[in-house]
Amino acid sequence: MNRAISAAALCELLLANTEFALLDVREQGVHCQGHPFFASALPLSRLEMMVGDLLPRRSVPLVLLDAGGEDLAERAAAKLAGLGYSDIALLEGGCAGWKAAGGELFSGVNVPSKAFGEFVEHHYDTPRVPPQEIKRLIDSGRKLLILDSRPYEEYHRMNIPGGMAAPGAELVYRVHELAPDPDTLVVVNCAGRTRSIIGCQSLRNAGIPNQVVALKDGTMGWELAGYQCERGSTAVAPAHGAAGAAQARAAAEWVARRFEVKFASRVQVEAWQRDSGRSLYLLDVRTREEFERERIAASCHAPGGQLIQATDEFVAVRNARIVCIDPARVRSVMTASWLNQMGWNEVYVLEPEGENGFAGWSLETGARARVPAGFKPWHTVSAPELARQQGGATVLDLSSSLRFRDRHIPGAWWAVRARLDQAHGKLSEAARLVLTSEDATLAHLAAPEAAALWPDAEVRVLDAGNAAWFAARLPVETGMEKASTALDDVWYKPYDQARDYEKHARAYLDWEVALVEQIKRDPAIRFRAYD
């Protein structure tokens, strides 16, 4: 029998300084419809794939929730217990019980980070300029440097004309040689608001001599104003030279003093790794290329800008220890300064040692291997074999609805792992069932559950998943004609919507702005302001 925790007891936990994690085990798209402020999304469907990084200590207290009146939290508790997590409680009544007790529910994704961005803009009066003014300045020939603070993939999809990619924490690290003339106006943008605000304020906090502004409402605001974004741009802010590196280090030292950034040695961090009573996150905040070139073996990749934009996706344990890693000590300092302001109390920058900064550490290279907890491979079928036998097999695709909509194996059904019973209701008869997903990991995890639902079927997993099918250039379909459940597995960004982009974009921007007032109604939200 799972232990229950009341809404009142959860409130006490949120106000305390003890470690625990509040986890919403519904699908991300359902999570976005309303959840407590500090709840991290850990969808039951992908639990084994996410839990190791989100919850590094298996004895940490966990509080699970679902909507209330459903069995998702109980099912997630059973999985977590089977993986060795030993302190699990269920929120009484789930989200419905929280709301009935007077708790505030927040819609949207990455709410703590989004709300923090609005707090920053209000507290520091971060300058923002409407797209009409930026367009006028571009047309006038004004000296401008437009820096897009999103990850490269988002920048490449759409960007402000003339902009270049400089994701979040890279801004202070790279800006000095990009804008050596102090008369150059530096404009920071993202898709909406948060990363524009944080990026702009990062440069201001670092004291660069240029005027720095945020593009109000980012690429969404640009398009809503009637202007066109570029598509497929590849301009990336280049690495700095010796002079730029010195300027970046000096700026980071100033930020570290102003925002009370703490530092930790390798010896101290190694001692924390041996401390079984505390959770520890080792987060490498550099670019993916640098991370895969060489990294500390126990670290996870959390590029600084995205860590601040989506903190709940990297760190689920409140009051845990966080160590930011960057041998140059610039991106780690900038990231730690923002985590301090978000209210995290034990955030540290790893002091570099030796020529490469990693002396004494066990190191890894290449893409990080991520084997899900409890993973057991299932019987597979190759893409060419499935293509030959496709008429005699029912294909069940467990990838996200967005990816399925974009392209999938012809005739495949789309399903959500946690709702396989709904897929069974649609496909009760299947002699040969083939499961697939993005890279087959999720399909392998779901295969025993599918075999239990279809005991008379031959259940196989597509080897290497959809990636193998697409790489072999086999036929594909688009659309959602064969969906076995509601399309609420993931959050649909405004530009992911099939229609009414402008309506969704305006609603999203209005939601972000409104967060600054909503957080005033939750006493557990305590951002930290520095003057």
C-alpha positions in Angstrom: 0.0 0.0 0.0 1.5 3.4 -1.0 1.9 6.1 1.6 -0.4 9.1 1.1 0.6 12.8 1.7 -2.0 15.5 2.2 -1.9 18.9 0.4 -1.2 20.6 3.7 1.8 18.3 4.4 3.1 19.0 0.8 2.8 22.7 1.5 5.0 22.3 4.6 7.6 20.3 2.5 7.7 23.1 -0.1 8.4 25.7 2.5 11.1 23.6 4.2 14.8 23.3 3.2 14.8 19.5 3.0 15.4 17.5 -0.2 12.4 16.0 -2.0 11.0 15.7 -5.5 7.4 16.5 -6.6 6.7 14.5 -9.8 3.7 14.7 -12.2 3.6 11.3 -13.9 1.0 12.3 -16.5 2.0 12.8 -20.1 3.7 16.2 -20.7 0.7 17.5 -22.7 -1.6 16.8 -19.8 0.9 18.1 -17.3 0.7 21.4 -19.2 -3.0 21.7 -18.6 -2.4 22.4 -14.9 0.0 21.3 -12.1 1.6 22.7 -8.9 4.4 25.2 -9.5 7.3 23.0 -8.5 6.1 19.7 -10.1 8.5 18.2 -12.6 7.1 16.2 -15.4 8.1 12.5 -15.3 5.6 10.9 -17.7 4.9 7.3 -16.8 5.4 6.4 -20.5 9.0 7.5 -20.4 9.8 7.1 -16.7 12.8 4.6 -17.1 14.3 6.9 -19.8 14.3 10.0 -17.6 14.5 8.9 -14.0 18.3 8.3 -13.7 19.2 11.9 -14.5 16.2 13.5 -12.8 16.5 11.6 -9.6 20.2 10.6 -9.0 19.7 9.4 -5.4 17.3 6.5 -4.9 16.7 7.2 -1.3 15.4 10.8 -1.9 11.8 11.3 -0.8 9.4 11.4 -3.7 5.8 12.8 -4.0 3.9 11.5 -7.0 0.8 13.0 -8.5 -1.7 12.5 -11.3 -5.0 14.2 -12.0 -6.7 12.4 -9.2 -9.2 9.6 -9.6 -6.8 7.6 -11.9 -4.1 5.0 -11.4 -1.1 6.6 -13.0 0.6 7.6 -9.7 0.1 4.1 -8.3 1.6 2.5 -11.5 4.5 5.0 -11.4 5.1 4.2 -7.7 5.4 0.5 -8.5 7.9 1.1 -11.3 10.0 3.4 -9.1 10.0 0.9 -6.2 11.1 -1.8 -8.7 14.0 0.4 -9.7 15.1 0.8 -6.1 13.5 4.1 -5.0 12.6 3.6 -1.4 10.7 6.7 -0.1 7.6 7.2 -2.2 4.3 9.0 -1.3 1.2 9.8 -3.4 -0.5 13.2 -3.2 -4.0 12.7 -1.9 -6.5 13.5 -4.7 -3.7 14.4 -7.1 -4.1 17.8 -8.9 -7.8 17.9 -8.1 -7.0 17.4 -4.4 -4.3 20.1 -4.5 -6.7 22.6 -6.0 -9.6 21.7 -3.6 -7.2 22.4 -0.7 -6.6 25.9 -2.1 -3.4 25.1 -4.0 -2.5 27.1 -7.1 -2.4 25.2 -10.4 -0.1 26.5 -13.2 -0.6 25.7 -16.9 2.2 25.5 -19.4 5.6 24.0 -19.6 8.8 24.9 -17.6 6.7 27.1 -15.4 9.4 28.0 -12.7 11.8 29.2 -15.4 9.1 31.1 -17.4 7.9 32.8 -14.2 11.4 33.6 -13.2 12.0 35.3 -16.6 9.0 37.6 -16.0 10.3 38.3 -12.5 13.7 39.3 -13.8 12.2 41.6 -16.4 10.1 43.4 -13.7 12.9 43.5 -11.1 15.7 44.7 -13.3 13.6 46.6 -15.8 15.3 44.7 -18.6 15.0 46.8 -21.7 12.8 45.4 -24.4 12.2 46.8 -27.8 9.2 46.0 -30.1 9.9 44.3 -33.4 8.7 47.4 -35.3 11.6 49.4 -33.8 14.2 46.7 -34.5 13.0 46.5 -38.1 13.3 50.3 -38.4 16.9 50.2 -37.0 17.8 47.3 -39.4 16.5 49.3 -42.4 18.3 52.5 -41.2 21.7 50.8 -41.2 22.3 51.2 -37.5 25.1 49.1 -36.1 23.3 46.0 -34.8 24.4 42.6 -33.5 21.4 40.3 -33.3 22.1 37.2 -31.1 19.6 34.3 -30.9 19.9 32.8 -27.5 18.1 29.5 -28.3 19.8 26.2 -29.1 21.0 25.9 -32.7 18.2 23.6 -33.8 15.6 26.2 -32.9 17.6 29.0 -34.5 18.0 27.0 -37.7 14.3 26.5 -37.9 13.5 30.2 -37.9 15.4 33.3 -36.9 15.4 37.1 -37.1 17.0 38.2 -40.4 20.7 38.8 -39.9 20.8 37.1 -36.5 23.3 34.5 -35.4 23.1 31.6 -32.9 24.6 32.3 -29.5 22.7 30.0 -27.0 22.1 31.3 -23.5 25.3 30.9 -21.5 27.5 31.4 -24.6 26.5 35.1 -24.8 28.9 36.5 -22.2 31.5 34.0 -23.4 31.5 35.1 -27.0 30.1 38.6 -27.3 33.2 40.7 -26.7 34.9 40.1 -30.1 31.5 40.1 -31.9 30.7 43.7 -30.8 34.1 45.4 -30.2 32.6 48.8 -31.0 30.6 50.0 -28.0 28.3 51.9 -30.3 26.9 48.6 -31.7 23.5 47.9 -30.3 23.2 44.2 -29.2 19.8 42.7 -29.6 19.0 39.3 -27.9 16.0 37.3 -29.1 14.5 33.9 -28.5 11.1 32.4 -29.7 9.1 34.2 -27.1 10.2 36.0 -24.0 12.2 34.1 -21.3 15.6 33.5 -23.1 15.5 37.0 -24.6 15.1 38.5 -21.1 17.7 36.3 -19.4 20.1 36.7 -22.3 19.8 40.4 -22.4 20.1 40.7 -18.6 23.1 38.4 -18.6 25.0 40.8 -20.8 23.9 43.7 -18.7 24.9 41.9 -15.5 28.3 41.2 -17.1 28.8 45.0 -17.7 29.5 45.0 -21.4 29.8 48.6 -22.6 27.2 48.2 -25.4 23.6 49.0 -25.1 21.8 45.7 -24.9 18.0 45.1 -25.4 15.7 42.1 -25.7 13.5 41.8 -28.7 10.0 41.9 -27.2 8.2 38.6 -27.8 11.0 37.1 -29.9 10.4 35.5 -33.3 6.7 35.1 -32.4 6.4 38.9 -31.9 8.4 39.4 -35.1 5.9 37.3 -37.2 2.9 38.7 -35.4 4.1 42.2 -36.4 3.9 41.0 -40.1 7.6 40.4 -40.7 9.2 37.3 -42.2 11.7 35.1 -40.3 14.6 33.5 -42.1 14.6 29.7 -42.4 17.6 27.4 -42.4 20.3 29.9 -41.3 23.6 28.4 -40.2 25.4 31.4 -38.7 26.9 30.6 -35.3 28.7 33.0 -33.0 32.4 32.0 -33.3 34.7 31.1 -30.5 36.7 34.0 -29.1 40.4 34.7 -29.3 42.7 35.5 -26.4 41.5 39.0 -25.9 37.8 38.0 -25.9 38.6 35.2 -23.4 40.2 37.6 -21.0 37.3 40.0 -21.3 34.8 37.1 -20.7 36.7 35.9 -17.6 36.8 39.4 -16.2 33.1 39.8 -16.7 32.4 36.4 -15.0 34.5 37.4 -12.0 32.4 40.5 -11.6 29.2 38.5 -11.9 30.5 35.9 -9.4 31.1 38.6 -6.7 27.8 40.4 -7.3 25.6 37.3 -7.2 27.5 35.4 -4.5 28.5 32.5 -6.7 30.2 29.7 -4.7 33.0 27.5 -5.9 34.0 23.9 -5.1 37.2 21.9 -5.7 37.5 18.5 -7.1 38.2 17.1 -3.7 35.0 18.7 -2.3 32.8 17.4 -5.2 34.3 13.9 -4.8 33.3 14.0 -1.1 29.8 15.0 -2.1 29.7 12.0 -4.5 30.3 9.7 -1.6 27.5 11.4 0.5 24.6 9.0 0.2 22.3 11.3 2.2 22.3 14.2 -0.4 21.4 14.4 -4.1 24.1 15.8 -6.4 23.8 17.0 -10.0 27.0 17.4 -12.0 25.9 19.6 -14.9 28.2 20.4 -17.8 26.9 23.7 -19.2 29.1 23.9 -22.3 28.1 23.2 -25.9 27.3 19.6 -26.9 30.4 19.5 -29.1 32.7 20.4 -26.1 30.8 18.0 -23.9 31.3 15.1 -26.3 34.9 16.0 -27.0 35.8 15.5 -23.3 33.8 15.5 -20.1 33.8 14.3 -16.5 32.4 10.7 -16.6 29.6 11.3 -14.0 28.4 14.5 -15.6 25.2 15.3 -17.6 25.0 17.8 -20.4 22.9 20.8 -19.5 23.8 23.7 -21.7 23.6 26.8 -19.5 20.9 28.7 -21.4 18.6 25.7 -21.5 19.2 24.8 -17.9 17.8 28.2 -16.9 15.0 28.0 -19.5 13.9 24.5 -18.4 15.4 23.9 -14.9 12.7 21.4 -14.1 13.8 19.1 -17.0 17.3 18.8 -15.5 16.9 19.0 -11.7 13.8 17.5 -10.0 15.0 17.4 -6.4 14.4 20.6 -4.5 17.3 21.7 -2.3 19.8 19.4 -4.0 23.4 20.2 -4.6 24.2 21.5 -8.1 27.7 21.7 -9.5 28.1 23.7 -12.8 31.0 22.6 -15.0 33.0 24.6 -17.5 36.8 24.7 -17.6 36.7 28.3 -18.8 34.6 29.2 -15.7 32.6 31.7 -17.6 29.5 29.8 -18.6 29.4 28.0 -15.3 29.5 31.3 -13.4 26.8 32.9 -15.5 24.6 29.8 -15.0 25.2 29.5 -11.3 24.4 33.3 -10.9 21.0 32.7 -12.4 20.3 29.5 -10.3 21.2 31.5 -7.2 18.6 34.1 -8.2 16.0 31.4 -8.9 16.3 30.4 -5.2 18.6 27.4 -5.3 20.8 27.5 -2.2 23.5 25.0 -2.9 24.9 25.8 -6.4 28.6 25.6 -7.0 31.0 26.2 -9.9 33.6 23.5 -10.2 37.1 25.0 -10.0 39.2 23.8 -13.0 42.4 21.9 -12.5 45.3 21.3 -14.8 45.8 22.3 -18.5 42.4 21.0 -19.6 40.5 21.9 -16.4 39.7 18.2 -15.7 42.9 17.0 -14.0 42.3 14.1 -11.6 38.8 13.3 -13.0 37.8 10.1 -14.8 36.9 11.3 -18.3 34.7 10.2 -21.2 34.4 11.1 -24.8 31.7 10.8 -27.5 28.0 10.7 -27.2 26.8 9.8 -23.7 25.5 6.3 -23.4 22.0 6.4 -21.7 20.7 2.9 -20.9 17.3 3.3 -19.2 16.9 1.9 -15.7 15.7 -1.7 -15.8 16.2 -2.0 -19.6 15.9 -5.4 -21.1 16.0 -5.9 -24.9 13.1 -7.6 -26.6 13.0 -9.7 -29.8 13.6 -7.5 -32.9 12.8 -7.3 -36.6 14.9 -5.3 -39.0 13.5 -2.5 -41.1 14.0 -4.3 -44.4 12.3 -7.4 -43.0 9.4 -5.4 -41.8 9.1 -3.7 -45.1 8.9 -7.1 -46.8 6.3 -8.4 -44.3 4.5 -5.2 -43.6 1.1 -6.4 -44.9 1.1 -9.1 -42.3 2.1 -7.0 -39.3 0.3 -4.4 -37.2 2.8 -1.5 -36.4 2.3 0.4 -33.2 4.4 3.6 -33.1 5.1 5.0 -29.6 7.1 8.1 -30.7 5.7 11.5 -29.9 2.5 12.6 -31.7 4.5 15.5 -33.2 7.1 13.1 -34.8 4.4 10.7 -35.9 2.4 13.5 -37.5 5.6 14.5 -39.4 6.4 11.1 -40.8 5.8 7.4 -39.9 5.7 3.9 -41.3 2.8 3.5 -43.7 -0.3 2.0 -42.0 1.2 2.4 -38.5 -1.0 3.3 -35.5 0.1 5.9 -33.0 -0.1 5.1 -29.3 1.0 6.2 -25.9 2.8 3.6 -23.8 0.9 4.4 -20.6 -2.4 4.0 -22.6 -1.7 0.7 -24.4 -5.1 -0.5 -23.1 -6.7 2.1 -25.4 -4.7 0.9 -28.3 -5.8 -2.6 -27.5 -9.4 -1.5 -27.6 -8.8 -0.2 -31.2 -6.7 -3.2 -32.3 -7.9 -6.1 -30.3 -6.9 -8.6 -33.0 -3.3 -8.7 -34.1 -1.4 -11.9 -35.0 1.9 -10.1 -35.5 2.5 -6.8 -33.6 5.6 -4.7 -34.2 6.4 -1.8 -31.8 8.5 1.1 -32.8 9.6 4.5 -31.4 12.2 7.1 -32.1 15.2 4.9 -31.6 13.4 1.7 -30.3 14.3 2.3 -26.6 10.7 3.1 -25.6 9.5 0.2 -27.8 11.7 -2.3 -25.9 10.4 -1.0 -22.6 6.8 -1.3 -23.7 7.2 -4.7 -25.3 6.4 -6.8 -22.2 3.3 -4.7 -21.5 2.1 -5.2 -25.1 2.8 -8.9 -24.9 0.6 -9.1 -21.8 -2.3 -7.3 -23.6 -1.9 -9.3 -26.8 -1.0 -12.8 -25.4 -1.8 -14.5 -28.7 0.2 -12.2 -30.9 3.9 -12.4 -31.9 5.3 -9.2 -30.5 8.5 -7.7 -32.0 10.4 -4.4 -31.8 11.7 -2.6 -34.9 15.4 -2.8 -34.5 16.8 0.8 -34.0 13.2 2.1 -34.4 12.0 4.7 -36.8 15.5 6.0 -37.2 16.5 2.8 -39.0 13.4 2.9 -41.2 14.0 6.5 -42.2 17.7 5.9 -42.8 16.9 3.1 -45.1 14.7 5.5 -47.1 11.7 3.3 -46.9 8.2 4.7 -47.6 6.6 7.0 -45.1 3.3 8.6 -44.4 2.3 11.8 -42.6 -0.8 12.8 -40.6 -2.7 11.4 -37.6 -5.4 9.3 -39.2 -4.6 6.3 -37.0 -4.3 7.7 -33.5 -5.4 5.4 -30.7 -5.7 8.1 -28.0 -5.9 11.8 -27.4 -3.1 14.0 -28.9 -2.0 15.3 -25.5 1.3 13.4 -25.0 3.5 16.4 -25.5 3.2 20.2 -25.4 2.5 21.7 -28.8 4.4 25.0 -29.3 2.5 27.7 -31.1 4.4 26.9 -34.4 3.6 23.2 -33.9 -0.1 23.9 -34.2 -1.8 22.7 -37.4 -3.8 25.9 -37.7 -4.4 29.3 -36.0 -0.8 30.0 -35.3 -1.4 33.7 -34.5 -4.1 32.8 -32.0 -1.8 30.3 -30.2 1.2 32.6 -30.3 -0.7 35.5 -28.8 -2.2 33.2 -26.1 1.3 31.9 -25.3 2.8 35.4 -24.9 -0.1 36.5 -22.8 0.3 33.4 -20.6 4.0 34.2 -20.0 3.3 37.8 -19.0 0.5 36.7 -16.6 2.8 34.4 -14.6 4.3 37.4 -12.7 1.0 38.0 -11.0 0.1 34.4 -10.6 3.2 33.5 -8.6 2.3 36.0 -6.0 -0.5 33.7 -4.9 1.9 30.8 -4.0 3.9 31.4 -0.8 6.5 28.7 -1.7 7.8 30.6 -4.6 10.8 32.6 -3.4 13.0 34.1 -6.1 16.1 36.0 -4.9 16.7 39.6 -5.9 20.1 41.3 -6.0 20.4 45.1 -6.2 
